[in-house]
């Protein structure tokens, strides 16, 4: 499966910020035996440190500016720190 996006896809240990303000640490990229596609598995950096999974294509998507007209970000998530930071 070839991954082609306009910006780098997330890697374990990196921190990414959602356009609504929460920061998450990437745990891994995971596959699913029942469907085609990959998921990003990530965790809140603040308590209660919930773990989330989202399709990679959605994680890498642009913000829906019709639904969120006041948001100035282009992307749903933006990297804010490398794995060693």
C-alpha positions in Angstrom: 0.0 0.0 0.0 1.5 3.3 -1.0 1.0 6.3 1.3 0.8 9.6 -0.5 -0.2 12.8 1.4 0.7 16.5 1.1 2.6 16.3 4.4 4.5 13.7 6.4 2.5 11.1 8.1 2.8 10.6 11.8 5.5 8.5 13.4 5.6 6.9 16.9 6.6 9.2 19.7 5.8 12.4 17.7 3.3 14.9 19.2 0.5 16.2 17.0 -2.1 18.9 17.8 -5.7 18.6 16.7 -7.3 21.8 15.3 -9.6 21.9 18.4 -6.5 22.3 20.7 -5.7 18.8 22.2 -2.2 17.4 21.9 -1.6 13.7 21.3 1.4 11.4 21.2 1.5 8.9 18.3 1.7 5.3 19.5 1.7 3.5 16.1 0.2 3.1 12.7 -1.9 0.0 12.7 -3.5 -2.2 10.0 -6.9 -3.9 10.1 -7.3 -7.4 8.8 -11.0 -6.8 8.0 -10.7 -3.6 5.9 -8.3 -1.9 3.6 -6.5 1.0 5.1 -4.4 2.0 8.1 -5.2 3.6 11.4 -3.3 6.1 13.5 -3.3 5.0 17.2 -2.6 8.0 19.5 -2.9 9.0 23.2 -3.7 12.2 25.0 -0.6 13.8 26.5 -2.7 15.0 29.5 -4.8 13.0 31.9 -6.8 10.8 31.6 -4.4 9.8 28.7 -7.1 8.1 26.7 -6.0 6.1 23.6 -7.7 6.8 20.3 -7.6 5.3 16.8 -8.6 7.1 13.6 -8.2 6.2 9.9 -4.9 7.6 8.6 -6.8 9.2 5.7 -9.0 11.1 8.1 -6.0 12.0 10.4 -4.2 13.5 7.4 -7.3 15.3 6.0 -8.1 19.0 5.8 -10.4 20.7 8.3 -14.0 20.8 7.0 -14.3 24.6 6.7 -18.0 24.4 6.0 -18.6 22.7 9.3 -15.9 24.8 11.1 -15.8 28.2 9.3 -13.8 30.0 12.0 -10.9 27.5 12.0 -7.8 28.9 10.2 -5.8 25.7 10.1 -5.6 23.8 6.8 -5.1 20.3 8.3 -7.0 18.4 11.0 -3.8 17.6 12.8 -0.4 19.4 12.8 2.9 18.0 14.2 4.2 20.0 17.1 7.1 17.9 18.4 9.4 15.2 17.1 9.7 11.8 18.9 12.7 12.9 20.9 11.2 16.1 22.2 
